[in-house]
Amino acid sequence: MYTQFFGNYLLANGYVTQEQLFSAMRRQADKHIKLGTIAMHAGYMTASEVDTVYIRQTHEDRKFGELAIEEGFLSNEQTIELLRLQVPDFLGLGQVFLDDGILTNTEFENILADYRSQNELVDLDMLIEEPEAITKLFENFLIVAETPITHNGHMFTELLFNNFVRFVGEDYTPITVEELTEFPAECCVKQEIKGNYSIVTYLAMDEETAIAFASRYAEENFEAYDEYVQASLEDFLNLHNGLFIVNVSNDSSTELSIGTPEHVEEPLLVFNHVTYHFPILYTFGTVHFLIEAVKLDD
C-alpha cells in the first residue's frame, strides 16, 4: 500500500508526471533496488556520499559496499545489515525514477524525509506494511484532501483501497478526493448500503478501462463491453460492500444491509446528498469510485 500513496505524493507535489508514474509502476516489480538507495532509506548514507561512491564505480569495477566501506561511509556490519534489510516496495518505484534520471539522489533523499515526516513514519519497522502505519497513511491522505470522514467512512475507504490491490492489482495511484454534485457516467454500476449508516456507492469508468478492469477481476480475457464485463463490475462492488458490512458488524455490532447492484443507464449522475469522488489511476485507465452520503454515523 505504500507504493500507491507514495505515487500519489510524488504526483501531487509535481515531482513526476502521470506518464512517468505509470511507466515506473509497470517496471518497478523487475527493478533491482541498489544498495545506495537502501543506505539512504536506512539513514546510513547521505545522497552526497552515495553519489561519491557511484562516481568511483564509473572508474573502478568494484561493488558499492566495498567502496562505501573504504570511503568510511559504511561499516562492514552496516553493509551486511543493509544487504539483509527488508525494504518497502515503494523504494522500487523510487529506484526507477533514479535510474531514469527523473530524480537525483539528493532530491530522493529530501523526498524520503518529507514523506516520512508527513506520515509520521519514524521507525523503519513501520515502513513494512504495519497496520498502524497504513492507517496513518489513509488519515493523512484524507486530511490533505480536506475530506471529513467518519469512523465507518475511514473503514470503508481503507478496505476499498486494499480490495483494489487484492482483486484488481496494485499498479494504481489514488488521486486527491473531491466533492461533487454530478458526474458523467459511461460504464457505471451502483449499490446502496442501508441502515444507521447509509450510502450509495458507484463504480464508473470508460469502456476500455471497464474491459481491462473486468478481465483482471474475473481472470478472463474480455474483448468487448458486454453483460459479462458489467457483471464483473457489479460483483466487485457487491464483494467490497459485503466485506464492509461484515467489518462494521464485527467492529460495532451495527447491522447494515446491501441492495442489489444495479447498472446505471443515465449518462449524467446527479446527486441529492454530499458525494465524494475517489479517482483511482490504474496503468490501464482511470477507475472512478463515488460515495453518496445519505446518512453517516455520528
N, C-alpha and C positions, 0 to 999 in steps of 0.2 A: 504493500500500500504506500510505502514511502516514495516509490518511483512516481506514482500518479500525482502525488501532492508536490513532489519536487519539480516535476514537469510544469505543474500549474504555477509554482513560484517563479521559475525561470521565464515562462511566457508572460506572466502578469507584470514582471519587472523589466521586460524588454531585453533580457539577455539573449534570447533566441527568438526566431520566428516560428510560426506554426509549421512551416515546411521543414525547417531544420529539426524541430522537435519530433515530427513524425518520422523523418529519416533516421534519427537516432534511436527512437523507440523500436523501429524494425530491426536494427542491428545490434542493440545492446546485449541481447542474450548470448551472442557469439563473441562479445568483446572481452579480451583479457585485461583485467584491471592491473595496472602497473604498480610496482612496489612504491614508487614515488607518490602516487595518488593515495595509496593506503597509508603511507607515512604522514602525509598532510592530514588525512582524515583522523588519524590517531593522535595528531598533535606532536609527533616526534620530530618532524622536519617542517621548515617554512618553505614557502614557494621559491624563495631565492636560493635556498640550499638545494632543493630538488633541481632547479634549473642549472645550478653549478655542476651537479652530477651528470645531468643529461648532456651538457656541453662536453664534459670529459669523455662521455661514451661515444661522442662523434669522432674522437681521436684515438680512443683505446677500446679494443674489443674485450671488455670486461663487464661483469654483472653489476647491476645497480647497487646491490647490497655491499659488494666488496669495495666499491669506490666510496660509498657513503660512510663506511667504517673507516676507511683510510683518511677521509676528509675530517673525521671526528664528528660527523653529524649523527651517526648511529653507533650504538654499541653492538657487539656480537649477539648479546642476549635480546636486544630490541629487534634486531633483524630477524632472528628466529621467531620471535613473537609475532612480528608482522606477517611473516610467511604462513603462520598458522591461524591468523586472525580471521574470524568470520565477519564479513563486511556486509552492509546493507546493499540491496540490489540497486539503489539509485546511484551508487558510485559507478556502476556500469554505464549508466546514462551520461554521467559527467565525463567518463573516460572517452566516450565517442566525441563529445564536443571538444575535449582537449586534443585528441588525435586529429580531428578535422581542422584544428586551428581556430575554431569559433570562440573558444575561451582560452586564456593564458592560465598558467599555474597560479599567478598572483590573483587574477580575477576569481578563479575557482576557490582559492583559499578564502578570499573575502566572502564569497557566496556561501560557502560551508558555514562560516562563523555566523553570518547573518541569519541563515536558515535555522541553524540550531537555536540561536538566541530568540527568534520569533516564536519558535515552537517549544521552547524550554527543554531542548534535548541536550542536557548537560552530561549525563552519564552515557558513555559509549554503549553500554549494555542495552540502553533504551532504544538504540537505533536498529535492533534486530527484531522488529515486528512485535514489540511488547504491547499488550493491550492498553496500558496506561498511556503510553506514548502515542499510540494510534488515536485514542480518544482525544488527546490534546491537539493532534493534527486536525481532526474534524472540527473541534471547537474553534480553533484559530481560523480555519477556512471559512466558517460561517460568520465569525466576527468580522473578518476582513470584508466579507460580502454585505455586512450590515443587515444580516437576516435574523430577525428574532426567532428563537427556536425553543420549543417546549421539550420536556424530558422525552416524551414519546416521539417528538419530531426528530430529536437527536438520534434516538434508537433507530428510527426509520431510515434516515439518510446514511448512517454508518452501515447498516445492514445492506442498503441498496448498493453502495459502492463496493462492498465485499462480494455481493452477489454478481455484480458485473464481472469482477475478477474470476469468480468460481465458475460461472456458467457461460460467459462470452469470451473473456480474455483480458489480460492485464495491460494490453497495449493501448491504454487510454489516459487522457488527462481531463480532469473536471475543470470547467471554466466557471468564473465567478457567478454566483446565483443572482438572479434578477427577479423583481416583482413585476407582473404584467397583468393586463386586463383582457387581452385577446391574443390569439396565436393562430397562424395559418397552418392547418394540418393537412399533410398529404397522405401518409400511411399512418394511421393512428388507432390505437385501442385504448379503452378506459375501463376502470373498475372502481367501485365505491367500497370504502371501508366504513362500516356503520357501528354506532354505539356512542358511549360517552365521548369518545374521540372519533370524529367523523371527518373523512377527507375523500376527495375524488382524485384518483391517480390516472395519469395519462402517459402513454409511451408513444412517441411520434418520431418519424424520420422520413426521408425521401425513399423512393422505391429501390434504388440501387443499394442504399445503406440497409434497408429492410431485408433485402435478399441476402446480403452478407451477414447481417446480424442473425437471421434465422438459420442460415447454413451453419454458423458456428454453434448456436444454441442447440439445434436439433442434431448436429453432427451429420448433416445431409448436404448434398450439393444441389441447392436450388438454383434455377437459372432464370426464373421469372417470378414476379409478384403474383401469387395465387392464394387459394384458400389454405394451402399448407404453410406458406410464409405467414399469413395472417394468424393462423392457429398457433404458430410458434411464438409470435409476439404476445398473444393472449396468454399462452401458457407461462411465459417468463413472468408476466405481470401477476398472474394468479399465484405462481410459485412464491414470488417475492412477498406479496401481500399476505399469503398464507403463513409464511415463516414469521412475518412481522406480528400477526395477531397471536401466534403461539408465544413469541417472546414477551409480548405485553402481558399475556395471561400469567406467564411464569414470573415476570418481574413484579406485577402489582395485583394479580388476581382479577384484573379487569377483563371482562369478556367482550370481545369485539366480533363482528361477523363481516364477511365479504360477499358482495353481489357477484353476479355472473359477468365475466369480461365481455365487453361489447366493442364491436367495430364502429368507429366514428365516421359517419358519412358526410357531415358538414365540412366544407372547405375552410371555414373560419370558426375557431373556438372562441366563444365569448363567455367570460367568467362572471359569476354573480358574487363570488367571495374572493378574499385575498388569495392570490395564486403565485406560487414560486416556480421559477423555471431553472432547471439544472441542465445546462448543456454539457454533454459528455463527448469529447473529441476522441473518437477511435481512429486508428490508422486507415480504416475503410470508409469512414464517414462520420457525421455528427448525429448522435442519438440525443433526443430531447425528452427529458423526464419532467413532468409537471405535477405539482401537488396543489389542489384547490382546497383551502382550509374551510370546511363547512362548520366544524366545531372542534376547537382544540382543547386539550386538557388545561386545567388551571395551574 
